[in-house]
Amino acid sequence: MHRRPLPSLLLCLALAGCASGSASTPPRTTPAKPVAARAPKGPPTFANGSFRSKAVGGTLHYEVALPPGYATSARRYPVVYFLHGLPAGAAAYNHIGGYAHSLAATGHPAIIVGAQGARKGDTDPEWHDWGTGRNWETATQSELVSQIDRRYRTIARRSGRAIIGVSAGGYGATLIAIHHPGTYQVIESWSGYFILTTPTGEPAKLESAEDEAYADAHTHVPHLKQDFAPYGKTFFGFYTGTKDPYPGFVADNKRFARELTAAGVPHVFRLYEGAHNQDFWNEHQDDWLGRAVDRLDRPQ
């Protein structure tokens, strides 16, 4: 399956103030620079939480990683929401350790949240709103963000939030952010895609052409610049591997980059040498996590 559960660790349109462009040849990855030498050192602190979700009609869980220094300070921190790949088990959210340690090691103090995007009997919802009791987009974008802002010292505004996803999570991150332009300042897709699909990688059929268009990132591109304009700067980036084995992923990423360029929407697209696996994402995580946090508000 093109979006198999990740084995261990799960996981830019710059509408203002960010360089745009696409790259079809794999560039050399530059490690993210630390935000500041004064960032507290040490390991992140992990916790699990849950809440009753009206959107999916049940309990939803999440994992949170708090940055070094969180417990001994009164500061508020930016938040990175991470969406895992699909199909997946109910505990797929509970594997953000590598990403949290990456942020701590590179001196990027931020809270990272692993969102739950699957459960028993519903292993491939695509982070999409399907209807009563199965509205995963609403649960992630509205309910989860509200819970995290209430329970932790977050910078509870758009300029303090990033949403990042890997594989199907990249699709979810892109569509959620496009549908809700006032919520996230940074959007990243790692080996993702831009149309709603079935587990075999085929386009999913919805009840109407209007529903299918709403679930297709390509259809939003012509008005994307206008949609984001009222909110100021936005950083939108995506990458995939040259050897991605799943049908259409590379072509879909290239197409999306071309469409953004034609519409005058600044973005960052990279095509790296690599496949569709955790080793590939680990190779690039320091760079892409670092660039995400660099474009959010600093702890305050």
N, C-alpha and C positions, 0 to 999 in steps of 0.2 A: 504494500500500500504506500501511496506517495506521502502519507502523513503519519507514519507509524509513530507510536509513543517514543519519546526520547529516552535513551538508555540510562542516563544518570543525571545530567544537568540540563534543565530545560531553558530558554529564552525562547535625502533629508529634504523636504521642500522648504528652502529658505526664502520666505516671501519678503523678507527685508533683512538687509545686513549680512547675507550669506552668499558665498560664491556659488554659482550654478554650474551645471555641466554633466556630461555623461562620459564614461570611459568604457571602451570595449576590449581593452587589453589590460591584463592584471597589473595594477600598479604596486609598487613596493609599500607594504603596510608600515606606517610610522607609529610606534607606540604612543599612546596618549600621554600628554605631558601632565604632571600633577597640577592640580588647581593651585596649591600653595604649599610651601614647605611647612607651614604652621599647622596643617591639617593633622589632627590627632592620629597617632599610630596605634596599631593593635588590630585584633580581629573584630569582625562585626558580631552583633548579638542577634540570635534568631528566636522567633516566637511564632506560634500558630494561633489563628483566630477564626471565628465563624460568626455568621449572622443569619437571621431568618430573611430569606429573599422572597418578596412578593412576585418578582419577575419570573422566577423559576419554580415557585410554589414549594419551597423546601429550604433546607439549610445549605448555605454555601460556605466554603472554607477558603483560607488563604494562608500563605506563609509570608512573614515579614522579616527583613533583615535591617537592623538598626546600625548606623555607622559608628565607628570608634568615637568615643567622646559623647555619645548621645545621653547616656545615663548621668553624666557629671556636668552637663551644661543645661542651660535653659533655652538654647537656640532652636529655631525652626529650620527644617531641612527640606530640600526639594525631594520629589518622589519619582521613582521610575517604576511604572507598572509593566510587568513582564507576562506575556501571553504564550503559553506552551503550544507545542504541536499537537495535531490530532490525526487519526483517532487516538484516544488515550484513556487511561484508567482514571478513577476518581481521585487519585492522589498525585496526579502528574504535576500539579501546582507546587508540590512540596520539595522542589529540587532546584532552588535558586542559589545554593551555597557558592558555586564557582563564580557566579556573577557578582555576588556580594563581596567575596574576597578580592576579586579583580578591582572593584571600585575602591576598596580599602587600601590595597597595595599601591594603586596609582595615585592616591591622594585625592580622590573625588568623593567627598562626604555627601552621601545621599541615602535616603531610605529606598529600599527596593522591595516590591510587593509581587509575589507570585500569585496570580489569579487562578481560580479554579474554572476550567472551561469544559469539564466533562464529568459524568457521574455514571454509576452503574445503570445500565439500560439506556444510556444516552451518551455514547462515547464519541460521537462526531457531530456536534451541533454547530461547528464552524463559527462560534462567537456571534451567531445570527439571532435575530428576533423571529421566532417561528409562530408565535401565538401564545395564548394563555398557558402559563406553567412551563414555558420553554423559551422565554425571552432572555437569551444570554447576553446580547448586546446591552440591554437595559441594566441587567444585573451587574455587568462589568463597568460600564461607563457612569452610571448614576449611583447605584446602591453601594458598590464597593468603594468608590471614591469618597462618598459621604462617610462611610464607616471609618476609613483610614484617616480622614481629616478630623473626625471626632475623637478618635482614640490615640492619635499620635501627634507630636509637634511637627506638623507639616507646614510648608508654605502653600496655603490653601487657595491658590489662584493658578491661572493658566500658565504663567511664567515660571511656576514651580513644578510643572508636571511633564513627564515624558511617558510615552507608551511605545513599547518595543515588543515585537513578536518574532518567533522563529517558525518557519514553514506555515502551517495553517494559522499560527499565531500572528505571522506577518500579515496575512490577509485580514485577520480580525483587527489588528492594530490600525491598519490603513483605513478600513471602512469605518470603524468606530470613530476615529479622529476626523475623517471627512464628514461624517454625519453630524458630528458635534464639534464644530470648529472652535468653539470658545473654551474647550476643556484642556487641550494639550498643546504645548508649545513645540514639543519635539515628537516626531513620528519616525520610527525606524522599522523596516521589514528585513529580516535576515532569511534568505532562501525562501521567501514567500511567493505569493501569487496574488492576482487582483480580480478574480471572478469567483463566485460561489461554486464549489465543486462537490462531487460525490467522493466517497473513499477511493474510487478507482481513478480519480483525476478528471472525470468528465464534467462538463457544465451541469449544475443542478437545475432542475425544472421546478419553478414556483407556480403559484396559482395564476399569476397574470404577468404580462410583459412589463407592466409598471413595477411590480415587485422584483422582477429579475433585473431591471435597470437600476433600481435602488441598491441592489446587492452587488453591482458591478462597478468597480472603481473607475473603469475606463469611461463610463458614461458621465461621471462627475467632472472630468478634467476640463471641459470647456468653460465651466463657471467656477472652477476651484479658486482661481486667483481672486475673483470677486468675493467668494464666500469667506476667505480668510482675511481679506483686506481690513475689515474693521478691528481685528484683534492684534494688529502689529506683526512683529516678526514670527515666523514659523520655520522650523528646520525639519525637512523631510528627506530622509535618505533610505536607500535600499540597495542590497547587494545579493548576488547569487553566485553559484559555482559553475564553471565551464563544463564540468562533468556531472552535473545534476542528472540523476537517472530518470526522473519523473517526467513524463511527456508534457512538453509545452512550457515548463517553468522558465527556462532561459529565454525562449521566444516571448513569453508574456512580459517578463521584466524588460526586455529590450523595447517591446512595443510601448509599454507604459512610459519609459524614459523618452521615447520619440514624441509621444503625445504631449507630455509635459513641456518638452522643449518647444513644440509647435504652438502650444497655448501660452507661452511666455511665463511658465511657472518655474521658478528656480528650484533646483533639486540637486541631490548628489546620488549618482548611480555608479556602482562598481561591479565589474565582472572579474572575479578572482579564479585562479586555478584551484579546482577542488570539487568535491562532491556534495552530498546532502547528508551530513552526519555530524556528530558532536565534535569530532576532532577538527573539522572545518570551522565550526562556529567558535570553538575554543581559540583557534588561531587568530581570529579577528576580534575577539570580545573586548580586549583592553582598548583597542582603538575606537571601536564603535560605542562602547559604553562611555568611554571618556569624552568623546565628542558630544554625546547626548547631554551629559551633566554639565559640560562646559557651556552649553547654551541655555541653561536654566539659571534662575536666581541662586546666588550663593547663600549658604546658611546665614541666618540673621537672628 
